[in-house]
Amino acid sequence: MSKVSYLTKEGYDRLKSELDQMKNVERAKISKAIGEAIDQGDLSENAEYDAAKDAQGMLEAKIAKLEATLGNARILDDSDLDTSKVLVLSTVKIKNKANGMELVYTLVAEAEANLAQKKISVTSPIGSGLIGKSVGDIAEIKVPNGTIEFEILEISR
């Protein structure tokens, strides 16, 4: 059984576009490179051919993984999101109890995580530690350096 991926509509569309790019553009480039390498003659000692075949294998693996992700995707709608507790697509304002620093993150699926955009995966240590918590709760999150306590200050869409 494959793992279900929960994505926003935008995330789904981005991954679909990436898949189309791989299938329609990248495959053609690699095919052309393999053809040119074959035209050079002896394949047993042809580094260009070996490199192109390796690139083809990696691309096909990426395509298969992306197809599986999209095939098992469930598109989430945040319009009726429950803000009484932290869920996928929740935007959460948290406070580090040790240093008083406040942070705001949106919890998203692994495929959409982007720390620069303040989007963290629900499977990350912080994301999984926040799931199910309510405003006022303290989340004890295990990180490589120990345990950090975060207070949930606000939950929104």
C-alpha positions as CSV (number, residue, x, y, z in Angstrom):
1,M,0.0,0.0,0.0
2,S,1.4,3.4,-1.0
3,K,1.7,6.3,1.3
4,V,-1.0,9.0,0.9
5,S,0.3,12.5,0.2
6,Y,-1.7,15.5,1.3
7,L,-1.1,18.4,-0.9
8,T,-2.6,21.9,-1.5
9,K,-4.0,22.6,-5.0
10,E,-0.9,24.8,-5.7
11,G,1.5,22.0,-4.5
12,Y,-0.3,19.4,-6.6
13,D,-0.1,21.7,-9.7
14,R,3.6,22.4,-9.1
15,L,4.4,18.7,-8.9
16,K,2.3,17.9,-12.0
17,S,4.2,20.6,-13.9
18,E,7.5,19.2,-12.7
19,L,6.4,15.8,-13.9
20,D,5.4,17.1,-17.3
21,Q,8.8,18.8,-17.6
22,M,10.6,15.6,-16.9
23,K,8.5,13.5,-19.2
24,N,8.3,15.9,-22.2
25,V,11.6,17.8,-22.0
26,E,14.2,16.0,-19.9
27,R,13.5,12.6,-21.4
28,A,14.0,14.0,-24.9
29,K,17.3,15.6,-23.9
30,I,18.6,12.3,-22.5
31,S,17.4,10.3,-25.5
32,K,19.3,12.7,-27.8
33,A,22.4,12.4,-25.6
34,I,22.2,8.6,-25.8
35,G,21.7,8.7,-29.6
36,E,24.8,11.0,-30.0
37,A,26.9,8.7,-27.8
38,I,25.8,5.7,-29.8
39,D,26.9,7.5,-33.0
40,Q,30.4,7.7,-31.6
41,G,30.9,4.0,-32.0
42,D,32.2,1.5,-29.5
43,L,29.9,1.5,-26.5
44,S,32.1,-0.6,-24.2
45,E,34.4,2.3,-23.5
46,N,32.1,5.2,-24.2
47,A,31.9,7.5,-21.1
48,E,29.3,9.7,-22.7
49,Y,27.0,6.7,-23.3
50,D,27.5,5.5,-19.7
51,A,26.8,9.0,-18.3
52,A,23.7,9.4,-20.4
53,K,22.3,5.9,-19.4
54,D,22.9,6.8,-15.7
55,A,21.1,10.1,-16.2
56,Q,18.2,8.2,-17.9
57,G,18.0,5.8,-15.0
58,M,17.9,8.6,-12.4
59,L,15.3,10.5,-14.4
60,E,13.1,7.5,-14.7
61,A,13.3,6.8,-10.9
62,K,12.4,10.5,-10.2
63,I,9.4,10.2,-12.7
64,A,8.2,7.0,-11.0
65,K,8.4,8.5,-7.6
66,L,6.6,11.7,-8.6
67,E,3.9,9.6,-10.4
68,A,3.4,7.6,-7.2
69,T,3.2,10.7,-5.1
70,L,0.6,12.3,-7.5
71,G,-1.3,9.1,-7.9
72,N,-1.7,8.8,-4.1
73,A,-2.3,12.5,-3.5
74,R,-5.3,14.0,-1.7
75,I,-5.8,17.7,-2.4
76,L,-6.6,19.6,0.8
77,D,-8.9,22.5,1.0
78,D,-8.1,24.9,3.8
79,S,-11.4,26.9,3.5
80,D,-13.1,24.8,6.2
81,L,-10.0,24.1,8.3
82,D,-10.6,23.6,12.0
83,T,-8.5,26.2,13.8
84,S,-9.1,24.7,17.3
85,K,-6.1,22.4,16.9
86,V,-3.0,22.1,14.7
87,L,-3.6,20.2,11.5
88,V,-2.1,19.9,8.0
89,L,-2.3,23.4,6.4
90,S,-2.6,25.1,9.8
91,T,-0.5,28.3,10.2
92,V,0.9,28.2,13.8
93,K,2.5,30.9,15.8
94,I,4.7,29.3,18.5
95,K,7.0,30.6,21.2
96,N,10.2,28.9,22.2
97,K,9.9,28.6,26.0
98,A,13.7,28.7,26.5
99,N,14.6,31.9,24.7
100,G,11.2,33.6,24.1
101,M,11.6,33.6,20.3
102,E,8.3,33.5,18.4
103,L,8.0,31.7,15.1
104,V,5.3,31.2,12.5
105,Y,5.1,28.1,10.4
106,T,2.6,26.6,8.0
107,L,2.4,22.8,8.3
108,V,2.4,21.2,4.8
109,A,3.0,17.8,3.2
110,E,6.6,16.7,2.8
111,A,6.6,17.5,-0.9
112,E,5.7,21.1,-0.3
113,A,8.0,21.8,2.6
114,N,10.2,24.9,2.1
115,L,11.8,26.5,5.2
116,A,12.5,29.7,3.3
117,Q,8.7,30.1,2.9
118,K,8.1,29.1,6.5
119,K,6.5,25.9,5.4
120,I,7.5,22.8,7.4
121,S,6.6,19.2,6.8
122,V,4.1,17.5,9.1
123,T,6.6,14.7,9.3
124,S,9.5,16.9,10.6
125,P,10.2,16.8,14.3
126,I,8.6,20.2,14.9
127,G,5.7,19.5,12.5
128,S,4.8,16.2,14.1
129,G,5.2,17.6,17.6
130,L,2.7,20.3,16.9
131,I,0.0,18.2,15.2
132,G,-3.1,17.9,17.4
133,K,-2.1,20.7,19.9
134,S,-4.4,23.6,20.8
135,V,-3.7,27.2,21.7
136,G,-2.0,27.4,25.1
137,D,-0.6,23.8,24.9
138,I,3.1,23.2,25.3
139,A,4.6,21.0,22.7
140,E,7.8,19.1,23.8
141,I,9.7,18.4,20.7
142,K,12.7,16.1,20.5
143,V,15.4,17.5,18.3
144,P,19.0,16.2,17.9
145,N,20.2,18.6,20.6
146,G,17.6,17.5,23.2
147,T,14.0,18.6,23.8
148,I,12.6,22.1,23.1
149,E,9.3,23.3,24.5
150,F,7.1,25.4,22.3
151,E,3.9,27.2,23.5
152,I,1.2,27.3,20.9
153,L,0.2,31.0,20.7
154,E,-2.1,31.1,17.7
155,I,-3.6,28.8,15.0
156,S,-5.0,30.1,11.7
157,R,-5.5,29.1,8.1
